Amino acid sequence: MTDQLSRLLRIMATLRDPDGGCDWDLAQSFETIAPYTIEEAYEVADAIDRGAMGELREELGDLLLQVVFHARIAEESDLFAFDDVARAISDKMEARHPHIFGDESGTMGETRWEALKAAEREEKGATSAMDGVAGALPALLRAEKLQKRAARTGFDWPDVDGPAEKLAEETAELAEAKSDQEKVEEAGDLLFAAVNLVRAYGIAPEDALRSANRKFERRFRAMEARADGKFADLSIDQQESLWQAVKQEEKP
């Protein structure tokens, strides 16, 4: 264990010490810090996305702190400790790379990786292809994972035509929905179908939407700049004109 990791573990133990520790840190539980853990993971992804390596170093530290925090709470309840966490992931990585740490040959591809994970789930008593898809995942990412799990059992469209037709069907059903509950259900079906269609093209929906978000934000900021702080005062036609101008400016 490195000196700095040992130092971090000591710091967390001090912060959680009932005799002289930090009141805020002592008041936390798995449940209260879970949202911070998710937030820090997204901030890591954001730093990578922006190529901000200095920030990435800091964000990885923040994420590591979350692991240390959870492990400390668990240790105080005699559940497990940080060493157990490190040992578990080390054992898992060695088991999932038998061609490196074992006697098997070959290379590691997605199919082999998923087969090893499926075997692990079976050992843990999984009875459904859906078992192990975390409920706390972002809805878009979870939809993709559920669909991929179903596809491995053969429950999938053979080409893009099927999901494209399904998307059109769900669009029509949303337009025909009457009650608020129907609209919510049909909107969910529409989004789920959109994920399926994008996946059929071999595109990761999360990556595609993140790219679209960045593009929209970039273009919107450019419109605001062109409007010199008065964008909200423009008519919809004037705003649309700015939108088209910004799009045209981006074309190579």
Steps between C-alpha positions, in 0.01 A plus 500: 500500500638839406580762762238737358224239505588414860488871577154532343371206703636658819336832414161334454539306824575827680203678345271213608648475851214549751749669731603819320398417145306719258129531582399495132707193413377318810138566403535335159385152398511287185172654392592864556831489315381281211383807300847654541658179373288515185573871457876448529492224238328738259754772574778254412325429169455872437869575556594221258249627246652849513857372495565680830773276639578726794137487605490125435771444760295693755170334406653152522612591850146609588368169367761303695391686812149367447630142493701561814197662668271204426766252608553684830129498580491129423803432718341679794204263471727193469378437146825529306802731469689674221739206465201274438378732226843500334531123537156440348569706189848347463352150517232598249745651252724194512201270453376707204840486329582127496707553184731729701494360855395142423569220255259602225607650169346753265403863539231685694207625295155620602343156441752322720479770766122475516515119512729518803270752668199279424676204663565713809132596517396136478736414785324769706159344428379711209187357339428762234698669225384825660669425834786730589396804297517767771177686561687820585658533155396801291183402317653529153798282587280248683268472200799415280629240744159336537466481124848352461423236761180410315689489169741239636204265542399557137222749583600775258422641156706352213555842340420871539161474327327347801606760758438781247140384452460461876619857554243630250230292674589637842504857364144454375387344830639795696308741276180302565544469877222665701574493873816627667586144604461375143723780375769411753488132403504568128780755538703236681428246225605756239832568671561127552432439130739783406776335704432172320523663157824682581645176640403320177732737316784399730504835679515540879188705587668667798792615285268623225284701741801647678628616161160649415491679835842653439400609150174657619672685784774625268252625244272658759789689657599620153145630442506682833831660406363615164195647673723699736313395814152563357423154363186455714356824357513373142201351320501128427570577134800714593625228734459239226694724260786516749487123544532443128783753477693326777446160337619633167809649664594158639492328163848420362 
